[in-house]
Amino acid sequence: MYILPAFIVYFIFMAFPLFGSIWASLFNNDGIFVGFENFIRLFTDNSPNDSINLTKRYWGAFFNTCYFFMIHMLVQNVLGIIFATILTNPKMRGRKFYQTIIFIPTTFAVMATGHLWRLLLNPNWTRGLFGLLSNLSWGEALFGFFTQPWLGMEGKVALTFVSLVSCWQWVGIPTMMFVATLRNINEDLYEAANIEGASSWQIFWRIKVPLVKPVIGLVSILTFVNNFNAFDVVYAMTNQNGAPAYSTDLLGTLFYRIGIYGQHPLGLKDPAMGATIASITFVLLAVVSLIVIRRTRTKE
């Protein structure tokens, strides 16, 4: 009875729209049942126009999202466990201050953060910021590196900077989760390890990491789900088209552009194809999440 209100809210606002989206993927935009035709069209589109080629755009967004996710795993989550290890050191002073500094960015609105970093990475703004120093002979060489159009570079440059901005904002979440877990580890284990002559590095790998393994799995799942649904940071820092040249296009922006906003250059919306992309993303998230849960679950 206690969970019934939460279950009703979840069903109405989460589960029902989810299954409605899956059901919508089996119809075309005229409401005619077409089965898996939308899925087949998504993976077999041979349009010569790259901007409207569904297959090319989907795989481009998919691999960009995978890269976006890997940056978060290697930067955000690794820094999270490092910060948590430092913050749980009993000899460290000012822990509450540093915890606050790390966690504060997570309270900022993503759109505001994205626009702020977009300005900071704009070469016109950075040239003004370093204007006086860049006029010096050594200043141009020292600060010239920072006054480049990072968000205008193709390849993985722009996507890397968008990913790092996202890591900066959300690193506080895994940090606090790891902090809470490390603080619950019995101090007797550390004392026994110190008596046996274990180093700090051995204590970290042999005691801390195995005991936080379930939390590592949970953090990985949350990171995976959030990254494969990411939209706002890319929308704020580049645009819904994943500029430049779709190099920052993610599954979230692809879904928005095709199903809601309208695909460039014609601007025609395709809600059925948007539902198809959303359905594939849901299945992918569900399968990977179940695998991670099984792999990181501790044995009783």
N, C-alpha and C positions, 0 to 999 in steps of 0.2 A: 504493500500500500504506500510505503514511503517513497518508492521510486516511480510510482505510477504517474505523478504530475510531470516529472522530468522525462519519462518515457513518451508521454503524450506530446509534449513540446518537441522532443527529438523526432518523433514520427512525422508530425505535421510539417516541420520546417527543414528537416534533413532527409529522412528516409523516403517520404512520399515524393518530394521533388527529384530525388536520385533515381528511384524506379520509374518515375515519369519521364525522366530524360532518357533512360535506357529504352523505354517503350517508344518514345518519339524518334529514336534512331532507326526504327524499323519502318518508318513512313517517310514519304517525300514531303515537300513543302505544300503540296495540294491535299494532304491528308490521305493519300492512297498508300495502302500497305505494299511495301516493296521488299520486305524481308531483310536480307543482308546486302542489298544492292549498294547502300551507302558505304558500307565497309569495303566492299570490292572496289568501288569508285575511288575511295580514299587511297588505296594502295596500288591502283593500276592506272592512275591518271597520266595520260601521255600528252597533255597540252604543251605546245612549244613555248608558250609564254611562262617564264619562270615565276612571275609574280602571282599567277593564278593556277599554277600546277600544284594540285593538292598533294600529290605524292612527294614531290620535292620539298614543298613547304613543311609538310608534316615531319619528314625525317630530319630536315634541318632543325626544326624546333625541338624535336626529340633529343637529338645529340647535343644541342645547346643546353637543354635542360639537364642532361646527364653531366655535362661539364659544370654547370651551375651547382649541381648537387655535390659533385666531387670537391669543388672548392670549399663548400661549406663543411664537408666532412674533414678535410685536411687542415683547414684554417680555423673555422669557428669551433668545431667540437674538440679538436686537439688543444687549442688555446683554452677552451672551457675546462678541460680536465687539468691542464697545467695551472691555470688560475686557481682552481678549486684546491689543488694540492698545496699551493703557496698560502692561500687564505686559511687553510685548516692547520697550518703550522702553529703550534702553541707559542712559539718564540716570536712570532711576527707581531709588530705593533701597528695600530691603525687599521685593523682588518675591516671594521665597519665602514670606514671612510672609503677604502678601496672597493669594497663590495658595492657601495652606492655608486661610485664612479663607473664601475663596469656595468651595472644594471640600468643606470639612468637612460641610455639610448633606447632601450626597449620600450620606454614610456612615450617616446616621440611618435607622432603620426608619420607613417611611412611616406606619404605624399610630400609632407613638409621636409622630411629628411632627404628624400630623393631630389627635390628641387634645390635644396641647399647644396648638396654635393654636386649637382649639375652645374651650379654657379662656381663652386670651388674648382671644378675640373675644366671650366671654360678658360681657354688661353687668354682671352681678353681680360678677364677678371684677374687671373694670376699675373699677367704682365703689369697690371695696375698695382697689384699687391707688392710685387717685387720691382716696381718701376725704378726707384732710386738706386737699388743695388745693381740692377741689370745694366745701368749706364756705366758702371765701373768695368774695367777690363777683366777682372776676375769674377765679377758678378754675373756677366753674361754666360760664362762657362759653368758657373756653379748653379745658377737658377734657370738656365735655359732648358734643362731637362724637365723642369716642372711646368713649363709653359707650352705644352704640346696639346693638341686636340685629342685627348685620350678617348673621349666618347665618339669621336668621328673616325676612328681607325677601324678598318675591317679586320677580319680574322677573329682571333680570340682576345684582342686587346681591350676593346670596349666591354665585352662580356666579362672579362676578368675584373675590370674596375667596378662594374655593377655588382658582381658577386662579392667583392671585398667590402663594398659599402654595406651590402646586406649582412655580411658576417660581422662587421663593426657594430651594426645596430642590434643584432640578435644574440651575440656571444654571451650576454648576461643570463639567458635562459638556461643553456646547458651548464654554465658555471654554477648557478644556484642549485641546480639539481644534483650536480656532483658534490657540491659543498654539503648539502643535506645528507647525502649518502655516506660520505667520508666521516662525518661527525658521528654517525651511528655505529661505526666500527668499534668493537671492544678494544679499549686501550691495552688490555692484557696481551693481545696479539703483538702489539708493538713492543711491549716490554719484554716478552719472550724472545722476539726477534733480535732486540738489542743485546740481550743476555747471550744469545748464540753468536753474536758478532756480525749480524747482518748489516750491510751498508744501507744508506737511504735509498739508493737505486734498487737494491734487492727487495727492500720493503715495499717499494712502489710497485714493482712488477710481480712479486710473489704474494703479496697480501692485498694491496689496495685494488689493483686492476681486476683480479679474479672476483673480489667481493662486490665491485661496482659493475660487473659484467651485465646483469639485468638492466641496470640504468643506462649503460652504453647502448644496449639494444633498443630501449625505449627512446633515447635521444636520437638514435639513428632513424627510427621509424618516424618520429616527429619531423626530423629534418627532411626526410624523403618525401613525406606527405606535403609539407609546407612548400618545398622547392618545386615539386611537380605541379603545384597549384599556384605558383608565384605569378604575380601579374603587376601589382602596384608599383614595385620598385623599378621595373623596366619601363612601365608607363610614365613614371615620374622623371626618370633620368634620360630616356630616349624618346620613344613614342610607341603607339600600339602596333606599328609596323616593324618593330624590332630593328630600328636604324642603328648603324648604317648597313644597307644592303642585307637586311634580315640577320645580321651577325649576332644580335641580342634577342632574336625572336625565341620565345619559350612556348611551351604548350599552352600556358595560360593566355598569352597574348594572341596566339594562333586561334584558340577557341573564341576569344572575344572578337577578333577581327572578322572571322568567318561567320560566326553565329549571331553576333549582336551588332557590331559596328558596320560591317560591310567590307568585303575584300577589295584592296587596291588593285587596279586603278578604276574599276567600274563602280565600286561602292555598293555592290549587290549583296544583301544578306542571305545566308543559307542556314536557317535554324536547324534543319534536319542534319546537315553535315556537322554543325556545332555540337549537336547532341551525340553524334557518332564519336567525335573526338573526346567528348567528356566521358562517354561510356567506356572507351578503350582505356582512358586514363584511370578510371575507377577500378577496372579489372586489374590493371597493372599494379596499382597501389595496394589492392587487397592481397594479391598473390605475393608480392615482395614483402609486405608487412607480416604475413603469416610465416614466411620462410625465416625472417629475422627473429621473430618471436620464438620459433622452435630452436633456432641455433643459439640464442642467448639466454634461454631459460635455464635456470640452475636446477640441478637434480637434487631431489630431497634425499 
